[in-house]
Amino acid sequence: MKLFTYTILIFSFILTQELSSRYHDFYEIEEKIIQWDEQFGNNTDPYEIYPGDEGIIFHHEIIGYTGVDNLPIWAIKLSFNANVDEDEPKVLILGQCHAEEIYGLEIAVELIEWLLYPTNDYAQSIYSVMSSSEIWIIPTHNPEGLNVVHGWYDDTNQWRQD
């Protein structure tokens, strides 16, 4: 009986904890998109390794809104000349879909940063991919579910979290 009681207490404690701050919430993702846009949205020479070859490599757009909270759903396009619609192979990567799939969002963010900030170790591979294709990444197409996982205060100012 003691084991059962301790187990219930431990689970009660865990379930009332906020999600670790190492996971991005919806508003942090929006901030990152704005920062990436400021750094790369009009920068025609973003890679010092390849001066002048790339053009703009970052483009973002809102592709829809959620049904309840009217939150924007963002799509990121990464490619050389991302501001131009070119006839290139396209890849679509969807990050977080279901509320509890927060790792998908983290992988999407890491992939975007990997393509925007290449190191010398893999710069040639990035150049190859970015010059010959369009990579579309939707970090989350369920921002309301993401907010549920991160938690919120309800109308009575009670902390709620899925």
C-alpha positions in Angstrom: 0.0 0.0 0.0 2.9 2.4 0.8 4.3 1.8 -2.7 1.0 2.7 -4.3 0.7 5.8 -2.1 4.2 7.0 -3.0 3.6 6.3 -6.7 0.5 8.4 -6.7 2.3 11.2 -4.9 5.2 11.1 -7.3 2.9 11.2 -10.4 0.9 14.0 -8.8 4.0 16.0 -8.4 5.3 15.3 -11.9 2.0 16.1 -13.5 1.9 19.6 -11.9 5.3 20.5 -13.2 5.7 23.0 -16.0 7.4 21.7 -19.1 11.2 22.3 -19.1 12.2 25.6 -20.6 14.6 23.9 -23.0 11.5 23.1 -25.2 10.3 26.0 -27.3 6.8 27.3 -26.9 4.7 28.8 -29.7 5.7 32.4 -28.9 9.4 31.5 -28.8 9.1 30.0 -32.2 7.5 33.2 -33.5 10.4 35.2 -32.0 12.9 32.9 -33.7 11.1 33.3 -37.1 11.3 37.1 -36.7 15.0 36.9 -35.8 15.8 34.6 -38.7 13.9 37.0 -41.0 15.8 40.0 -39.7 19.1 38.2 -40.2 18.4 36.3 -43.5 15.2 37.7 -45.1 16.9 40.4 -47.1 20.5 39.2 -46.8 21.7 38.4 -50.4 25.1 37.2 -49.1 24.5 35.2 -45.9 27.3 32.6 -46.2 30.8 34.0 -46.0 32.1 30.7 -47.4 30.4 31.3 -50.8 30.3 35.1 -51.3 27.6 36.2 -53.7 26.3 32.8 -54.8 23.3 32.3 -52.6 20.9 35.2 -52.8 18.2 35.3 -50.1 18.1 31.9 -48.3 15.2 32.5 -45.9 11.5 33.1 -46.6 8.6 32.7 -44.3 4.8 32.9 -44.7 1.6 32.3 -42.8 -0.2 29.4 -44.5 -3.3 29.4 -42.3 -4.7 30.0 -38.8 -5.9 27.7 -36.1 -9.6 27.2 -35.5 -10.0 28.2 -31.9 -7.3 30.8 -30.9 -6.6 32.0 -34.4 -2.9 31.4 -34.1 -0.8 31.6 -37.3 0.7 28.5 -38.8 4.1 29.4 -40.2 6.0 27.9 -43.1 9.7 28.4 -43.7 11.3 28.1 -47.1 15.1 27.6 -47.2 16.8 27.7 -50.5 19.1 29.8 -52.6 17.0 32.6 -53.9 14.2 31.7 -51.5 12.4 34.9 -52.4 11.9 33.6 -56.0 9.6 30.8 -57.1 11.9 28.4 -59.0 11.3 25.1 -60.6 13.2 23.0 -58.2 12.5 19.8 -56.3 10.7 20.6 -53.0 10.9 18.9 -49.7 8.3 19.4 -47.0 9.1 18.7 -43.3 6.4 18.8 -40.7 7.4 19.4 -37.1 5.0 19.0 -34.3 1.5 17.9 -35.2 -0.1 16.2 -32.2 0.2 18.1 -29.0 2.6 15.8 -27.3 4.9 15.6 -30.3 7.1 18.4 -29.1 10.3 16.7 -30.2 9.2 17.2 -33.8 9.2 21.0 -33.2 12.7 20.8 -31.7 14.0 18.8 -34.6 12.5 21.3 -37.1 14.1 24.2 -35.3 17.5 22.5 -35.2 17.2 21.6 -38.9 16.5 25.3 -39.8 19.4 26.5 -37.8 21.6 23.8 -39.3 20.8 25.0 -42.8 21.1 28.7 -41.9 24.3 28.5 -39.9 26.5 25.9 -41.6 29.9 25.1 -40.2 32.9 24.2 -42.3 32.4 20.5 -41.5 29.3 20.3 -43.6 29.1 23.6 -45.6 29.6 21.8 -49.0 26.7 19.5 -48.3 24.5 22.5 -47.3 25.6 24.4 -50.5 24.5 21.4 -52.6 21.1 21.0 -50.9 20.3 24.7 -50.8 21.4 25.4 -54.4 19.4 22.6 -56.0 16.1 22.4 -54.0 13.6 24.1 -51.8 13.2 22.9 -48.3 9.8 23.9 -46.6 9.6 23.4 -42.9 6.5 23.9 -40.8 7.7 23.8 -37.2 4.2 23.3 -35.8 0.9 22.9 -37.6 -0.9 22.5 -34.3 0.2 25.6 -32.2 -2.9 25.3 -30.0 -1.8 21.7 -29.0 1.7 23.0 -28.4 0.2 25.6 -26.0 -1.7 22.9 -24.2 1.4 20.9 -23.6 3.3 24.0 -22.3 0.5 25.0 -20.1 -1.8 28.0 -19.7 -3.8 29.9 -17.1 -7.5 29.3 -17.4 -10.2 31.9 -16.8 -10.0 31.5 -13.1 -6.2 32.0 -13.1 -5.5 28.3 -12.4 -2.5 26.7 -14.1 -3.5 24.0 -16.5 -1.3 21.7 -18.4 -1.8 18.6 -20.5 
